Amino acid sequence: MRLFKKPDHRTDEELLAAYREKGDMRLMGDLYTRYSKKVFGACLFYFRDRHLSADAVMAIFEKLIAVLRTQEVQSFKGWLSFVVRNHCISELRKKKSGRLLPESYLAFEIIETDATTEQHLALVAHDQLLEHLQEALPNLPETQRTCVDLFYLQNKSYQEIAAVTGYTDGAVRSYIQNGKRNLKLYILKKGGHEKQD
């Protein structure tokens, strides 16, 4: 009896395609082996509790077993980070426990989108973003709105924004990136983007 399976060197996307086709749980086992430690680390960042984080890892991969059987994912690593983040934030909102992370961390949540929307987001030009900035800003969460305003309208650097707001450099970077993404989603919903040939 073989105790250890030879590692599968196919890409994540190749494993996912094979899993959608065959439903072989061993393929999900390969993805679990590749990413369970990273997922646990991300959960630990949010929960600061090893038991809650371990439970979250199992819950997330149980969800993936069902979702990935039918859903096509273009970039698994990036998509997985969205799933993990949103799962942890959802659990934090349910628990509302003061010993967990403060409410400011909830602004890191990103809306999951399909592959077509992701392609359209990539086509939203910088000048379109600036053109719609003023009307779109009120739709952002306060943390993102503040950082995007300081960065784009007041030309502040990440370090300057961190000094003004009290956020860490990493938080400022995330608020700006997520705010920029949400602005692009707003532009797409408003029909302010036309695909360029």
Short mmCIF file of the C-alpha atoms (twelve columns), coordinates in Angstrom:
data_MODEL
# 
_entry.id   MODEL 
# 
loop_
_atom_site.group_PDB 
_atom_site.id 
_atom_site.type_symbol 
_atom_site.label_atom_id 
_atom_site.label_alt_id 
_atom_site.label_comp_id 
_atom_site.label_asym_id 
_atom_site.label_seq_id 
_atom_site.Cartn_x 
_atom_site.Cartn_y 
_atom_site.Cartn_z 
_atom_site.pdbx_PDB_model_num 
ATOM 1   C CA . MET A 1   0.000   0.000  0.000   1 
ATOM 2   C CA . ARG A 2   1.340   3.434  -0.996  1 
ATOM 3   C CA . LEU A 3   1.169   5.933  1.837   1 
ATOM 4   C CA . PHE A 4   2.292   8.928  -0.208  1 
ATOM 5   C CA . LYS A 5   0.905   9.982  -3.565  1 
ATOM 6   C CA . LYS A 6   3.291   11.364 -6.146  1 
ATOM 7   C CA . PRO A 7   2.800   15.160 -6.411  1 
ATOM 8   C CA . ASP A 8   0.709   16.314 -9.358  1 
ATOM 9   C CA . HIS A 9   2.710   18.930 -11.259 1 
ATOM 10  C CA . ARG A 10  -0.175  20.216 -13.361 1 
ATOM 11  C CA . THR A 11  -1.124  23.871 -12.942 1 
ATOM 12  C CA . ASP A 12  -4.019  24.835 -10.679 1 
ATOM 13  C CA . GLU A 13  -6.169  25.559 -13.695 1 
ATOM 14  C CA . GLU A 14  -5.378  22.166 -15.255 1 
ATOM 15  C CA . LEU A 15  -6.362  20.435 -12.025 1 
ATOM 16  C CA . LEU A 16  -9.592  22.438 -11.886 1 
ATOM 17  C CA . ALA A 17  -10.478 21.554 -15.475 1 
ATOM 18  C CA . ALA A 18  -9.889  17.863 -14.743 1 
ATOM 19  C CA . TYR A 19  -11.969 18.101 -11.563 1 
ATOM 20  C CA . ARG A 20  -14.875 19.712 -13.429 1 
ATOM 21  C CA . GLU A 21  -14.690 16.951 -16.020 1 
ATOM 22  C CA . LYS A 22  -14.259 13.918 -13.753 1 
ATOM 23  C CA . GLY A 23  -15.232 15.018 -10.234 1 
ATOM 24  C CA . ASP A 24  -12.206 13.152 -8.856  1 
ATOM 25  C CA . MET A 25  -11.807 14.188 -5.207  1 
ATOM 26  C CA . ARG A 26  -8.095  13.370 -5.315  1 
ATOM 27  C CA . LEU A 27  -7.654  16.454 -7.503  1 
ATOM 28  C CA . MET A 28  -9.212  18.601 -4.782  1 
ATOM 29  C CA . GLY A 29  -6.846  16.876 -2.373  1 
ATOM 30  C CA . ASP A 30  -3.929  18.128 -4.474  1 
ATOM 31  C CA . LEU A 31  -5.257  21.698 -4.306  1 
ATOM 32  C CA . TYR A 32  -5.788  21.310 -0.555  1 
ATOM 33  C CA . THR A 33  -2.171  20.187 -0.162  1 
ATOM 34  C CA . ARG A 34  -0.947  23.192 -2.144  1 
ATOM 35  C CA . TYR A 35  -3.006  25.854 -0.412  1 
ATOM 36  C CA . SER A 36  -4.214  24.703 3.023   1 
ATOM 37  C CA . LYS A 37  -1.274  26.292 4.885   1 
ATOM 38  C CA . LYS A 38  -1.729  29.609 3.086   1 
ATOM 39  C CA . VAL A 39  -5.474  29.553 3.709   1 
ATOM 40  C CA . PHE A 40  -4.871  28.750 7.385   1 
ATOM 41  C CA . GLY A 41  -2.437  31.677 7.649   1 
ATOM 42  C CA . ALA A 42  -4.940  34.055 6.076   1 
ATOM 43  C CA . CYS A 43  -7.701  32.842 8.416   1 
ATOM 44  C CA . LEU A 44  -5.400  33.228 11.404  1 
ATOM 45  C CA . PHE A 45  -4.789  36.850 10.378  1 
ATOM 46  C CA . TYR A 46  -8.512  37.525 10.699  1 
ATOM 47  C CA . PHE A 47  -9.510  35.311 13.645  1 
ATOM 48  C CA . ARG A 48  -6.337  35.326 15.771  1 
ATOM 49  C CA . ASP A 49  -7.475  31.892 16.947  1 
ATOM 50  C CA . ARG A 50  -5.996  28.605 15.708  1 
ATOM 51  C CA . HIS A 51  -9.146  26.534 16.288  1 
ATOM 52  C CA . LEU A 52  -11.423 29.005 14.490  1 
ATOM 53  C CA . SER A 53  -8.901  29.194 11.662  1 
ATOM 54  C CA . ALA A 54  -8.697  25.405 11.299  1 
ATOM 55  C CA . ASP A 55  -12.495 25.187 11.203  1 
ATOM 56  C CA . ALA A 56  -12.573 27.931 8.578   1 
ATOM 57  C CA . VAL A 57  -10.070 26.079 6.375   1 
ATOM 58  C CA . MET A 58  -12.298 22.989 6.374   1 
ATOM 59  C CA . ALA A 59  -15.436 25.055 5.694   1 
ATOM 60  C CA . ILE A 60  -13.757 26.872 2.794   1 
ATOM 61  C CA . PHE A 61  -12.526 23.693 1.115   1 
ATOM 62  C CA . GLU A 62  -15.919 22.036 1.594   1 
ATOM 63  C CA . LYS A 63  -17.409 25.001 -0.255  1 
ATOM 64  C CA . LEU A 64  -14.795 24.666 -3.011  1 
ATOM 65  C CA . ILE A 65  -15.692 21.008 -3.544  1 
ATOM 66  C CA . ALA A 66  -19.202 22.042 -4.578  1 
ATOM 67  C CA . VAL A 67  -18.477 25.358 -6.303  1 
ATOM 68  C CA . LEU A 68  -15.530 24.217 -8.427  1 
ATOM 69  C CA . ARG A 69  -17.446 21.243 -9.782  1 
ATOM 70  C CA . THR A 70  -19.402 23.623 -12.013 1 
ATOM 71  C CA . GLN A 71  -17.712 27.049 -11.898 1 
ATOM 72  C CA . GLU A 72  -14.788 27.849 -14.180 1 
ATOM 73  C CA . VAL A 73  -12.059 29.914 -12.505 1 
ATOM 74  C CA . GLN A 74  -9.431  31.710 -14.594 1 
ATOM 75  C CA . SER A 75  -6.902  32.421 -11.850 1 
ATOM 76  C CA . PHE A 76  -7.409  30.084 -8.910  1 
ATOM 77  C CA . LYS A 77  -4.867  31.674 -6.569  1 
ATOM 78  C CA . GLY A 78  -6.401  35.148 -6.846  1 
ATOM 79  C CA . TRP A 79  -9.957  33.832 -6.740  1 
ATOM 80  C CA . LEU A 80  -9.189  31.745 -3.661  1 
ATOM 81  C CA . SER A 81  -7.934  34.835 -1.823  1 
ATOM 82  C CA . PHE A 82  -11.323 36.489 -2.456  1 
ATOM 83  C CA . VAL A 83  -13.172 33.416 -1.176  1 
ATOM 84  C CA . VAL A 84  -11.035 33.179 1.975   1 
ATOM 85  C CA . ARG A 85  -11.290 36.895 2.716   1 
ATOM 86  C CA . ASN A 86  -15.034 37.021 2.234   1 
ATOM 87  C CA . HIS A 87  -15.583 33.861 4.285   1 
ATOM 88  C CA . CYS A 88  -13.589 35.252 7.206   1 
ATOM 89  C CA . ILE A 89  -15.331 38.618 7.047   1 
ATOM 90  C CA . SER A 90  -18.721 36.926 6.931   1 
ATOM 91  C CA . GLU A 91  -17.843 34.907 10.033  1 
ATOM 92  C CA . LEU A 92  -16.571 38.017 11.824  1 
ATOM 93  C CA . ARG A 93  -19.850 39.795 11.122  1 
ATOM 94  C CA . LYS A 94  -21.814 36.836 12.502  1 
ATOM 95  C CA . LYS A 95  -19.739 36.646 15.681  1 
ATOM 96  C CA . LYS A 96  -19.418 40.398 16.302  1 
ATOM 97  C CA . SER A 97  -16.870 39.553 18.973  1 
ATOM 98  C CA . GLY A 98  -14.761 42.360 20.395  1 
ATOM 99  C CA . ARG A 99  -11.784 40.048 20.796  1 
ATOM 100 C CA . LEU A 100 -11.626 39.472 17.056  1 
ATOM 101 C CA . LEU A 101 -10.408 42.041 14.545  1 
ATOM 102 C CA . PRO A 102 -11.726 45.608 14.597  1 
ATOM 103 C CA . GLU A 103 -14.443 46.746 12.174  1 
ATOM 104 C CA . SER A 104 -11.894 48.576 9.997   1 
ATOM 105 C CA . TYR A 105 -10.645 45.235 8.652   1 
ATOM 106 C CA . LEU A 106 -14.047 44.555 7.087   1 
ATOM 107 C CA . ALA A 107 -13.298 47.073 4.340   1 
ATOM 108 C CA . PHE A 108 -10.903 44.515 2.834   1 
ATOM 109 C CA . GLU A 109 -13.878 42.540 1.481   1 
ATOM 110 C CA . ILE A 110 -13.945 42.176 -2.288  1 
ATOM 111 C CA . ILE A 111 -16.967 41.247 -4.354  1 
ATOM 112 C CA . GLU A 112 -16.420 38.057 -6.349  1 
ATOM 113 C CA . THR A 113 -16.944 38.531 -10.068 1 
ATOM 114 C CA . ASP A 114 -17.077 36.242 -13.063 1 
ATOM 115 C CA . ALA A 115 -14.376 35.949 -15.725 1 
ATOM 116 C CA . THR A 116 -16.165 38.258 -18.172 1 
ATOM 117 C CA . THR A 117 -16.464 41.035 -15.592 1 
ATOM 118 C CA . GLU A 118 -12.790 40.610 -14.692 1 
ATOM 119 C CA . GLN A 119 -11.858 41.105 -18.355 1 
ATOM 120 C CA . HIS A 120 -14.011 44.245 -18.570 1 
ATOM 121 C CA . LEU A 121 -12.506 45.616 -15.342 1 
ATOM 122 C CA . ALA A 122 -9.050  45.291 -16.862 1 
ATOM 123 C CA . LEU A 123 -10.166 47.430 -19.819 1 
ATOM 124 C CA . VAL A 124 -11.352 50.404 -17.752 1 
ATOM 125 C CA . ALA A 125 -8.777  53.095 -18.527 1 
ATOM 126 C CA . HIS A 126 -7.134  55.350 -15.934 1 
ATOM 127 C CA . ASP A 127 -8.673  58.484 -17.473 1 
ATOM 128 C CA . GLN A 128 -12.129 56.910 -17.232 1 
ATOM 129 C CA . LEU A 129 -11.465 56.224 -13.565 1 
ATOM 130 C CA . LEU A 130 -10.566 59.868 -12.925 1 
ATOM 131 C CA . GLU A 131 -13.523 61.088 -14.981 1 
ATOM 132 C CA . HIS A 132 -16.024 59.227 -12.798 1 
ATOM 133 C CA . LEU A 133 -14.131 59.646 -9.534  1 
ATOM 134 C CA . GLN A 134 -16.180 62.472 -7.991  1 
ATOM 135 C CA . GLU A 135 -19.577 60.870 -8.631  1 
ATOM 136 C CA . ALA A 136 -18.439 57.398 -7.619  1 
ATOM 137 C CA . LEU A 137 -16.555 58.239 -4.397  1 
ATOM 138 C CA . PRO A 138 -19.675 58.463 -2.177  1 
ATOM 139 C CA . ASN A 139 -20.444 54.832 -3.039  1 
ATOM 140 C CA . LEU A 140 -17.221 53.537 -1.472  1 
ATOM 141 C CA . PRO A 141 -16.811 52.419 2.161   1 
ATOM 142 C CA . GLU A 142 -15.387 55.244 4.279   1 
ATOM 143 C CA . THR A 143 -11.890 53.763 4.552   1 
ATOM 144 C CA . GLN A 144 -11.592 53.271 0.792   1 
ATOM 145 C CA . ARG A 145 -13.181 56.658 0.046   1 
ATOM 146 C CA . THR A 146 -10.719 58.484 2.306   1 
ATOM 147 C CA . CYS A 147 -7.637  56.764 0.887   1 
ATOM 148 C CA . VAL A 148 -8.740  57.063 -2.754  1 
ATOM 149 C CA . ASP A 149 -9.546  60.763 -2.266  1 
ATOM 150 C CA . LEU A 150 -6.144  61.460 -0.711  1 
ATOM 151 C CA . PHE A 151 -4.289  59.409 -3.341  1 
ATOM 152 C CA . TYR A 152 -6.010  60.503 -6.560  1 
ATOM 153 C CA . LEU A 153 -7.402  63.942 -5.762  1 
ATOM 154 C CA . GLN A 154 -4.802  65.216 -3.310  1 
ATOM 155 C CA . ASN A 155 -1.793  63.377 -4.765  1 
ATOM 156 C CA . LYS A 156 -0.655  61.981 -1.425  1 
ATOM 157 C CA . SER A 157 1.764   59.049 -1.232  1 
ATOM 158 C CA . TYR A 158 0.971   55.825 0.652   1 
ATOM 159 C CA . GLN A 159 3.237   56.976 3.489   1 
ATOM 160 C CA . GLU A 160 1.577   60.393 3.679   1 
ATOM 161 C CA . ILE A 161 -1.885  58.801 3.718   1 
ATOM 162 C CA . ALA A 162 -0.796  56.424 6.477   1 
ATOM 163 C CA . ALA A 163 0.476   59.365 8.514   1 
ATOM 164 C CA . VAL A 164 -2.778  61.324 8.048   1 
ATOM 165 C CA . THR A 165 -5.210  58.442 8.652   1 
ATOM 166 C CA . GLY A 166 -3.320  56.290 11.144  1 
ATOM 167 C CA . TYR A 167 -3.686  53.213 8.911   1 
ATOM 168 C CA . THR A 168 -0.666  51.007 8.207   1 
ATOM 169 C CA . ASP A 169 1.033   51.267 4.797   1 
ATOM 170 C CA . GLY A 170 -0.337  47.827 3.934   1 
ATOM 171 C CA . ALA A 171 -3.881  48.827 4.863   1 
ATOM 172 C CA . VAL A 172 -3.618  52.013 2.789   1 
ATOM 173 C CA . ARG A 173 -2.423  50.016 -0.213  1 
ATOM 174 C CA . SER A 174 -5.323  47.554 0.152   1 
ATOM 175 C CA . TYR A 175 -7.941  50.282 0.633   1 
ATOM 176 C CA . ILE A 176 -6.726  52.057 -2.522  1 
ATOM 177 C CA . GLN A 177 -6.580  48.858 -4.597  1 
ATOM 178 C CA . ASN A 178 -10.032 47.723 -3.451  1 
ATOM 179 C CA . GLY A 179 -11.414 51.235 -3.865  1 
ATOM 180 C CA . LYS A 180 -10.037 51.412 -7.400  1 
ATOM 181 C CA . ARG A 181 -11.625 48.052 -8.178  1 
ATOM 182 C CA . ASN A 182 -14.981 49.163 -6.758  1 
ATOM 183 C CA . LEU A 183 -14.797 52.379 -8.789  1 
ATOM 184 C CA . LYS A 184 -14.284 50.327 -11.938 1 
ATOM 185 C CA . LEU A 185 -17.285 48.172 -11.034 1 
ATOM 186 C CA . TYR A 186 -19.305 51.354 -10.598 1 
ATOM 187 C CA . ILE A 187 -18.216 52.586 -14.033 1 
ATOM 188 C CA . LEU A 188 -19.224 49.282 -15.613 1 
ATOM 189 C CA . LYS A 189 -22.643 49.343 -13.940 1 
ATOM 190 C CA . LYS A 190 -23.220 52.950 -15.037 1 
ATOM 191 C CA . GLY A 191 -22.288 52.070 -18.606 1 
ATOM 192 C CA . GLY A 192 -19.395 54.514 -18.567 1 
ATOM 193 C CA . HIS A 193 -17.027 52.068 -20.214 1 
ATOM 194 C CA . GLU A 194 -16.933 51.179 -23.867 1 
ATOM 195 C CA . LYS A 195 -14.668 48.366 -24.964 1 
ATOM 196 C CA . GLN A 196 -11.837 49.566 -27.154 1 
ATOM 197 C CA . ASP A 197 -10.936 47.598 -30.304 1 
# 
